[in-house]
Amino acid sequence: MKLYFSEYKSDYSNYIFPYAIWAEPEENETPADIFDRGFLPNKPDLSRFYLCRNIRVQLKDFSPSSENRRVLRKGEGVNARLIAREDFEFTSQWREFCKTYADAKFGQDVMSYERLDKLMQSPIISHVLIFSDTETGQDVGIVFLYLQEPQMAFYYYSFYDLDYFHNNLGMYMMTWTVRFMQEKGVEYIYLGSCYSRGALYKTQFEGVQFFNGLRWSDNIKELKYLIERDSNEVNKHLLENEDFLNSFYPDGLFDN
């Protein structure tokens, strides 16, 4: 892959000069190769990726916890079917369904109709999962997926009927998808980034890992440390922080 660096705001007083790290796949690489190095898609055509604190589940190590089982029980009566994008009709009803959810959860017009249409025409969505109420037959949720079997799945966006919120439908859809991908023999499912306490729900699965800039780590205490650090004033690079190094890498960065 080709790497290049996009400069962000500097902090000259503390000698902090941040760069966003971008990657472009080369001819012999697939998106799964880029995901495996800690990157997520920056463009929906999969032509550019960005390095981040990415979350994934190594599915060979996944076994439903008591909390996962509780979530799955709460969503009983809702099932899903996987559809290739080319076989899915993004009707005006689906368009309105996704827009209604996005306006309520992300903010008015953060996800515009035009953006939804562009996403549905882009390689970043290879499949959709349609969740339906088995009693009424009503479609109550949809997940936009990128699927490259058997290496990976990427849980990109989910939208659901907010009237089902009491069923914890959003968490049910993610948990159902994690289990489903394991049953399909997929190696990893990627769940997006984690930079806030509110995103820690993505770590509720055995086999979870996050990319820490050095490697994939399964130390959730380390992840929580980084999230807490983000909420405070930062005046030095992480790898200059003796507290971090002593807490998580006492034997050195490359000996763990």
JOTAWO-V550171 format. One record per run of one state. SS is the DSSP state (H for helix, E for strand, L for the rest). FROM is the first residue (numbers start at 1). TO is the last residue. Records with the same first field share a line. If there is no record, write none. Layout:
SS: FROM-TO ; FROM-TO
//
This chain:
L: 1-1 ; 15-15 ; 25-30 ; 36-38 ; 42-48 ; 52-53 ; 62-65 ; 75-77 ; 88-91 ; 107-112 ; 121-126 ; 134-138 ; 149-151 ; 161-161 ; 168-168 ; 184-187 ; 194-196 ; 204-207 ; 212-215 ; 218-219 ; 231-237 ; 241-241 ; 249-256
E: 2-11 ; 16-24 ; 39-41 ; 49-51 ; 54-58 ; 78-84 ; 127-133 ; 139-148 ; 152-160 ; 188-193 ; 208-211 ; 216-217
H: 12-14 ; 31-35 ; 59-61 ; 66-74 ; 85-87 ; 92-106 ; 113-120 ; 162-167 ; 169-183 ; 197-203 ; 220-230 ; 238-240 ; 242-248
//
